Amino acid sequence: MDPSAGRQGDDMTPETRPPQDAVTVRQLRLGVGAVGLALPVGLVAGHLIATGRLTLLDSLSGYYHTEMRDVFVGALCAVGVFLISYRYRWPDDVLGTVAGLLAVVVALFPTTMGAQVGTVSRGDRLVGVVHQVAAAGLFVLLAVFCLVLFTRPDRAGVPPRPMAVRFYRACGGIILLAILLALASTQLPADVRHTLKPVLWCETVAVFAFGAAWVAKSDALLRAAGDGSKDPGEAPRDLVA
């Protein structure tokens, strides 16, 4: 083994080490994306472990009414905190704060979907409406991040690579399409919705798309900053994703 291998981290100079604010923004993006990618799998797998059988509910939000309530609420609150703490540029900051607040509302105002029959009161239905409106708003803002904010030139005016722009736009388009399909599926007969679970699948696809976009953008930022840019978003054109 090369004895100098263990000292590579110590040999980094201030010129090659990414700026601290770039590392912080990258970690926030990575945190948001990682939770998004893990949430659908974690809810289904955790419910399987807790009950001993594989049971798909009608929506991801429906897991609030199962043993996975704490995981669902905790994950969404974590995403909310990450988004509220996210600071990069003015529009990113504002939309991130609004999206973070909506994520917390989705976590704390449960849906009535998945609740036991006969236990839903009039107040619960009102809370469920708040949940649905907040969830729709959250997904729309996450699509805006992918379609608009992630595809803009960075703070140094350097645009992302065309392949990366196509990826972010694809993720944003998938999120919007999933929302529309989920809304359209409410017109299906109840037995068909219960069998096919279109809302669950649409939510899962949308969450995966949002998570993948944020993870990809976090890697792009760190690689750009690590190239020695003076600004966390500044980098040579061929290194920006």
N, C-alpha and C positions, 0 to 999 in steps of 0.2 A: 504494500500500500504506500502511496506517495505521502511522506510525512508532512508535506505542505498542504495536503487536502483539507485537514482540519482547521487550517488557518485562513482558508479562503474568505470566510466572513469577516475576519479581522483585517484582511488586506484591502477591503473596500475603502476607497477614498471618498471624500465628500463629493468629488466630481462624478463618481459612478454610483453612489448610493442614492436611491429614489428620495425625493423630498418627503418630509414627514406628512404634509397635507395630502400628497398623492397617495401615500400608503393608507392614510385614514379613509379617504374617499373610496379607495379600492376595497378596503375591508368592509365598509358599509355596503357597497354594491355586492360583494361576494356574500355577505351575510344575508341580505335580502334574497338573492338568487338561490342560495343553498337551502334556506328555509322553504322557499317556494317549491323547489324540486323534491324536497323530502316530505312535505306535508301530506300529499295524497297517499304515498306509499306508507308513511308512518301511521296514518289513520286506519287504513285497511288492515295492515299487518298487526297493529296493536289491538284492533278489535278482534282479529282472528285469534291472537294469543289469549286475550281475556275471555273469550267465549268458547274457544275450542272448535269453532266452525267458521267457514268463510261466508260472510254476509255482506253484500253490497247494499248500501242504503240508497235512498232516492237522490241524495245530494251530499256533498262534502259537509255542508253546514249541519246536516242531520246527525252527524257524529257527535254534535254537542249533547244530544240526548242519550248518549251511551257512556260506557266506561272511558271513552277517549275525550271526554269534555275538557279536562285539564290540558291535554295535549293540543286540542283545537284552539282553545282560548289562549294558551301560552304562546303558541306559534304565531297567531295573528297579532297578539300584543307585541311580540318580538319584532315582527315585520313592521308594525306601526312605529315602534321606537326607532328602528333602523331608518325608516323613511323620514321621520321627523328630524332625526339627527343628521340626515344627509345634507351636505353643503357643497355646492360646486359653482353654480352660477345662479343669478336671480330667478329665472323661470324654473330651474330645477329645484331650487330651495322652496319656492312657494308651492309648486305642485307636489313636491315630496312631502311637505308638511300637511297639506290637505289630504293626500293619499294615506299618510300615516294615521291621521285622525279617523278617516273612514275605516281603516283596518281595525282600529280599536273599537269603533262602533259595531262593526260586523261581529267582533269577538264577544262583546258584552250585551248585545241585543240579539238573542237567539231567534232562529227561524222556528216556525211552527211545523215545518216539514220534518217528519221523523218523531214528533212528539206522540205520546200514547193517546189513543182515541178516547175522547171524553174528558181529557185533562186540559184542553185548550180553552181559555176564557176569552172574553172580548178584549181585555187588556193584552193578553198574549198575542192575539191577532194583530193588534196595533204595533206591538213590539216587532212582530214578524214583518210587517210592512216596512218599518224602519230598517230592519236587517236587509231586506231585499233592495231597497233604494240605495243604501250605503254600499252593498256589495256591487251593484251595477255601476255606481259612480267610481268605486275603487278599480274595477276592471277597465273602465273607460280611461281613467288616468294612467293606468299601467300601459295601456295601448298607446297613449299619447307619448309616454316616455320612449317607447320602441319606435314609433313612427316619426316623431318630430325631434325630440331632444337628443336621442342617441345617434341620429343621422346627421346632425349639424356639424359644421367645423368646430374644432376645439377652441379654447380661449386664445390660442395663437393663430387662429385662422386656418389651421390645417384640417382638411376634411378626412373622414374615415375612408378606408379602402372600399371600392365598389362592392366587393364580395360581402364585407361586413354590413354595408348599408342594406343590401338585399336580405341578409339574414335578419337584421333588426326589423325591417319592414315586413318580412314574412311572419315573424313572431307577433308583431302588432296586428297584422291582418288576421292571424289565427285567433288572437284574443277577441277581436271584434266579431269575427264569424261565429266563434263559440258562444258569445253572448246572444247574438241574434238567433242562433239555433236553439239555445236554451229557452229564450222567450217564446219562440214559435212552438216549442214542444209542449207548452202549457195548454195548447189547443187540442192535444191528443186525448183520447179517452183515458180515464184514470187507470184502467187495468193495463193499457198499453204502456203508459208512463211507468207504472210499477214494475212491469216486466223488462222493458228496455232500459230504464233509468237514464234517459237522455240528459237530464240536468247534471247528474253525477259525472257522466263522461265529458260533457261540454266544460264543466268547471275544471275537471282534471286536466284536460288538454290546455285550457287557458292558463292554468297555474303553471304547468310545465313550460309553456311558451314564455311566460313572464320570467320564470326562474332562469331559463336558459339564456335569455337576453341579458339579464343582469349579471350572470356569471361571466358571459363572454365580454361584456363591457368592462367588468372589473379587471380582467386579464389584459385587455387592451390598454387601459389606463396605466397599469403598473409597468408594462413593457415600454410604453411611450415615455413615462417619467424616468425609467431606468436608463434611457438612452442619453441622459444628461441634459434634459430640457430645463430651462429656467422656470417654466410654468408647468404645473401638474398635468396640463393638457397638451403641452407642446412637445412635438416630436417630428422627426423627419417623416415625409409623406409615406415612405414604404414601410414604416413600422407602426403606423396608426391603424388599429382595426376598427 
